[in-house]
Amino acid sequence: MSVLATILAQQTVEVIDTAAAVATSATAAPAAAAEAAQLSVWELCLKGGVIMIPLLLLSIISIYIFIERYIVVSRARKEDPTFMKRIKDYVNEGEIESAENLCRRTDSPASRMIAKGLSLIGRPADDIQKSIDNMGNVEVAGLSKGLPWLATTAAGAPMIGFLGTVTGMVTAFFNLANAGTSASIDILAGGIYEALVTTVAGLIVGIIALFAYNYLLARINGVVNALESRTAEFMDLVKDSKTQTLN
């Protein structure tokens, strides 16, 4: 009986060790597979192929334009709250040259428009208004420089990404056809997910460019509203000064 019990005990221990080994291997296999399946962003970009190069260039140029325009528009939005009051005082006192010097020192879109109007004082109000409006259009065009590039990137980057996906799909099916009898779903799946990388990249670049474009456009519209307000104040000043002169 003792011999039989010893044999049974040994067999039980072997069964337990085998089960533990199976459980350990079963747990380690998914972990190893998960570790092997991890893919970095850099590797994904490399798998996107040549199409990723123009997308990278578009993103870099768009970021540069956004930062540069943001700085320019922010400077244009800064105003001296006493600027128009001092202009009115100079005009009412007849010191047009002092008002022009103030505009040159201020050096802002609004001051350049007012300086244009000051140079035409004495001419009909309609002529002054048209000249100031033309100057305002020039200033707004200068602030909007680069925005067409952002708009083009917002619309074009997703299309470039989609082009990369189409060419990638063609390559994937070509490889599948050439695989012959050894063709498998892994060949097709690998080609498809690599092809979709360009679509993701194109959408990311396009969305960023779209938000940047609309943000800058909103800030430029704020500058335009301020310029229109300053123009109205100046034209009221011109008309009042003419009225006082007639009286």
Buried (B, 14 or more C-beta within 10 A) or exposed (E): EEEEEEEEEEEEEEEEEEEEEEEEEEEEEEEEEEEEEEEEEEEBBEBBBEBBEBBBEBBEBBBEBBEEBBEBBEEBBEBBEEBBEBBBEBBEEEEBEBBBEBBEEBEBBBBBBBBBBBBBBEEEEEEBBEBBBEBBEEBBEEBBEBBEBBBBBBEBBBEBBBBBBBBBBEBBBEBBEEEEEEEEEEBBEBBBBBBBBBBEBBBBBBEBBBEBBBBBBEBBEEBBEBBEEBBEBBBEBBEEBBEEEEE
